[in-house]
Amino acid sequence: MYWMLKLLGYYLVISQTTKLISKDKKQVSKAAVHCTLRCPKFVSAMKSYIQAAWNAYDGEQKTPAVKVSDRTPLTVLLERQKGAFQSSTMQVEDARYLKKKVKVGSLDVHPTEKALIVNYELEATILGQLGDPMLGDRKECQKIIRLKSLDSNTDVAALAREVVEKCKLIHPSKLSEVQHLITYLLSRKESGKEVHVGLEHPVPNIPDGMNEQANLNELESYMEMLYEDMPEKVKGASCILQLARNPDYLEELCQNETVLGALARVLREDWKKSLDLSYNIVYTFFCFSVFSNFHTVISHFKIGSLCMDIIDGELQRTDQYREQLTKRKKGDSSGDPSKLQQDYERNLKKYQAVVAKQDQVLRVCTYLLLNIAEDIRVEEKMRRKNIVGLLIRMLERESPDLLLLVVSFLKKLSVYMENKDDMADLNIVEKVTRLVNTENSDLLNVTVRLLLNLSFDAGLRAKMIKVGLLPKLVSIIGEERHQQAVLAVLYHLSVDDKCKSMFTYTDCIPTVMKLILSSSGPQVPLELMSLAVNLAANKRNAQLICEGGGLKLLMKRALKHRDPLLTKMIRNIAQHEGPTRALFTEFVGDLCEVVSSGSGDEFVLECVGVLGNLSFPDLDYCQLLSKYSLIDWIKESLQPDAVEDDLALEVVVLLGTIAGDQAAAELIVETGILHALVNLLNAKQEDDEVVLQIVYVFYQLTRHEATRPQVISTTEVPAYLIDLMHDKNTEIRRVCDTTLDIIAEHDEDYAVRIQCHKFRWYNSQWLDMVEEAENIDTMGGEEMAGGEGLGHSFLHHSDVLDHQGLYSDGLSSPESEEYPGINGHCESSRPNSNYTNRFSADLEQFADELLKKAGV
């Protein structure tokens, strides 16, 4: 029935073509081709018949001179099927005219050629004797107007007028639009003449054998070539490839499963025999992979798996060629050296030619896999088939085009931990290092971004340092295109403390300073400042930053733009003792003025942090507190929930620095800040960092003779210190022990209480056993003499108090870590303080003083 209807359509078109009033021969020919469904067996016969009809056509009459009943090649063909559709042809006699209607659409430029594209819609209707429509069809069409003579000397206006005059589909009112499109074509770079290689131009050059212009009507003949010898197979595949490169034909090719199946079969059977054949067929399927809608074609014929097999096979073939070439280079010692050299050079040229073709095949296979890997399930299948191993083996190739795709694919895969671990096992860092020296900008950019993904792993960061990537990355910071990615990689490297010092031996710090100071906006880019903040945490780096008035320039910019990140960098510089800290003396007033402004933004927080790191023995803190009215601001900030916790912490740190001065310590006690600290300690007792810094303020206040009595008389302070003496945080225990030792040395009552508390804590297990035994004796009616328990008697009459663990030397807390706590819970590690270095020296100094007094 299908062929009956199809042949009926042929006869219908031909019988009415001779009766058309319109003389547009071209449109009639197009309609005939369309109605025959582009079948190559009938198109030539129909065209010859139509041409004969038009040659005999009388312009003054509506009846054509050539009758439909005249025998032509097509009518003879139709007569063979007369018996099959005799009843259907009786209805055709009623058809008299073919009416056409053209609706013009948009204008556009050709994506690759110097040509204009006119989009239009063609509607064809077959009318009966009375003018009633019998059959109609509508199709979207395109007309391509090629401008072969277009060059820099072309008169665009004149060419636009010529196009409008000759093309009836373009209305004269669109002259300006045509002129604009031609101007765009003139300014656009010609396709294929770009020097650089990028993912936006993935298709390689067309191989030899594709010079013949392919025709969709000859598709069946091209498919038949696939069953011939190898040269014919290559030619047929190249013609099909030429059709597939036109997106307009992909839909029709996709529906022709016979052709696609033949291509897949030939590729599977013969890819080892010809690189050209492999290239043409894989490239054909690559054209489908560009569009997600056609990915089902790739999966149906299992082209992805086949491409991985091709890649693996070609890489093995390269290894074999290389081994053979190496053997020929060594040669036979008994042979003629000149002949051996000539033979080696000849084989080397052959090897290079094969490698060049292999690179094209590998590239198109890799790009096809990259396209279909947008589906995470497909990517997981590739991973199970060792796609990572294949890609890393291809990193040894020399083709920039291929390397660009390989590194891009690796970058895509590296976002998953499993793939990243596979890459680490295959030593990817060592193999990627050589690409950082490439002159190809696209390849360098994607390589740096791959390193950025890998740099999240600490082990891979260590390898990057080991293979010498640091100076190479520093050398390309100045290139704007790669700058952001390079700074991000360097930031990750600077996270490790061991790596920070290695930046000293590169040009990184001068380059970073130059970029910061020359930044045009009010805020320095985030990646740049992140790296600078990390680098400033190293003492030697901080010294390099301050050289040549660097600190002054940074302070000037930070105060001008109120940049919190830049101030954080300055804060890290201020934490280092030595000549760099002395440079901050002239900026103390400016920082205090910012703090006294009252705002609680991040910039003020960082300024408070800078002041907290500045400990000058000759600085008059009392004058600063009075001049800038900082006392009231500090008291207000210490109120629970009055400010953000981060700002409250920095205020406490600042108090710890100020309390180191005796006069300032007296001012702190007199103004009631001590009670505010106790209240804040009670409110924030779960925050280890806040507790630690408040205890350090108590330690500073107990060091001064003038303020020690007020601290001791404030009963909450010693009580809190005794309670925190066995805190889980090691640093808190350390500061509490040292502070309590000072209190015990100057107050006998607290000395006894502290010793008893330490004893009970140190011997808690033994005392529990004693009390348990005492309870058993009491239940049996046997009480000890004097009514005192064994534990109480032991505390009063034993010399166990002489145990050195009961008297802390300020350097370590009792060995409670080896025993469970009072509640039976073992000690657990908690985060150490970020401010450990600010009081470590003070505690060690105090310990030395105690040892001297003890005569040790």
Secondary structure, 3 states (H helix, E strand, C coil): CHHHHHHHHHHHHHHHHCCCCCCCHHHHHHHHHHHCCCCHHHHHHHHHHHHHHHHCCCCCCCCCCCCCCCCCHHHHHHHCCHHHCHHHHHHHCCEEEEEEEEEEEEEEECCCCCEEEEEEEEEEEEEECCCCEEEEEEEEEEEEEECCCCCCCCCHHHHHHHHHHHCCCCCHHHHHHHHHHHHHHHHCCCCCCCCCCCCCCCCCCCCCCCCCCCCHHHHHHHHHHCCCCHHHHHHHHHHHHHHHCCHHHHHHHHHCHHHHHHHHHHHHHHCCCCHHHHHHHHHHHHHHHCCHHHHHHHHHCCHHHHHHHHHHHHHHHHHHHHHHHHHHHHCCCCCCHHHHHHHHHHHHHHHHHHHHHHHHHHHHHHHHHHHHCCCHHHHHHHHHCCHHHHHHHHCCCCCHHHHHHHHHHHHHHCCCHHHHHHHHHCCHHHHHHHHHHCCCHHHHHHHHHHHHHHCCCHHHHHHHHHCCHHHHHHHCCCCHHHHHHHHHHHHHHHCCHHHHHHHHHCCHHHHHHHHHHCCCCCCCCHHHHHHHHHHHCCHHHHHHHHHHHHHHHHHHHHHHHCCHHHHHHHHHHHCCCCHHHHCCHHHHHHHHHHHCCCCCCHHHHHHHHHHHHCCCCCCCHHHHHHHCCHHHHHHHHCCCCCCCHHHHHHHHHHHHHHCCCHHHHHHHHHCCHHHHHHHHHHHCCCCHHHHHHHHHHHHHHHHCCCCHHHHHHCCHHHHHHHHHCCCCCHHHHHHHHHHHHHHHHHCHHHHHHHHHHHHHHHCHHHHHHHHHHHHHHHHCCCCCHHHCCHHHHHHHHCCHHHCHHHCCCCCCCCCHHHCCCCCCCCCCCCCCCCCCHHHHHHHHHHHHHHHHHCCC
